[in-house]
Amino acid sequence: MTQSTPPSSQFHQVLELTETLSNSEQKLLIEILQNRLNEQHNPYIPKHRIAPDAIAGKGKTLGDLVSPIVDEEDWECLK
């Protein structure tokens, strides 16, 4: 069984970290922590899925997202 860091120690580590951050980084950290707390208190908030690093950046857009890749003349279902 692994031991976790006590909450009071974690709090002090976060405080030390925030002293080294810029204002915008501090705001982002606060927003992330607030979101985490909200997720813990509200089980109905869906969890965000994160793609594995192995597939990051490998997606390709093959055509326009509004119009089809294939010309309408080539659609067999319309014939």
Long-range contacts (C-beta under 8 A, 24 or more apart in sequence): none
